[in-house]
Amino acid sequence: MRHSAFLVALLILALAAIGGCDDDSPTDSGNQVPGTLRLSLTDAPTPIEGVESLHLQLDAVRVNRSDSADDEDGGWFDILPDTLTDEERTIDLLEYANGEVFVVGEELLPAGDYEQIRLVIGESTVTVDGAVHALKVPSGSTSGLKLIHGFTVVPGQLIGLTLDFDIGRSLFAAPPGSENFKLKPVIRVVAEDLSGAIAGTVLPADIDAMVMAVSEDLTDTATVYVELGTGTYQTGPLLPGNWEVTALAPGYASQTVSGVGVVAGEISGPVDFTLLEATP
């Protein structure tokens, strides 16, 4: 009995030692606590004459640690749930503007640094003056839209990334004036926890005004419609720094305020405007 008890004690100590080695190993990523990535889409609103809707079908949305990874390479993590129907994966981007976002997915990922986001676009359409046209997205349905943007997944924490489409700069007809529409997406990628916003009013409140914010280094631009009736606005996510803010509306002289500071996690302002009718 004493001999058997001694063997059992040795076995328990051995198992504990093995478990301790695994837990303490810094190279064993399988034992790390995962983090969560939430990926959302929104539209930087820019008026496009005649365009009434733009429906994108998302076939896949995935991320990779490597900025050079191709489709056939490993290391891809899917963010878009594969249980969604075609209808659930199809969104009208024009409906997600002025702070409205479409949450693509929220997924547990191994902690660490990631460098690439890939969007695979399926059958998509644009409606112009009541007519629905097929929308071609070059490479969108094959290799997908490749976004090189570094972000870090922290163990036990949530990171939110917003993909801000600029439809006004992305949609065009080729050749011009034809009904052959193409989308070459211009997309801002902004980390929600590292971003702030700018808010204020534009008067008169019923003039279809919009506000444009341009970063001090001229590398980033964000636009937002002013709410009719109240004249209020709030930009989408902006990276910290100084921004130039311009209010403009048809038939009115634009106004600009420079040096508006943006701080992560805060709403700057109010940055208010009163526009005057443009002189003939």
Secondary structure by P-SEA (a helix, b strand, c coil): caaaaaaaaaaaaaaaaaaaaaaaccccccccbbbbbbbbbbbcccccccccbbbbbbccccccccccccccccccccccccccccccccccccccccccccccbbbbbccccccbbbbbbcbbbbbcccbbbbbbbccccccccccbbbbbbcccbbbbbbbccccccccccccccccccccccbbbbbcccccccccccccccccbbbbbbbcccccbbbbbbccccccccccccccccbbbbbbbcccbbbbbbcccccccccccccbbbbbccccc
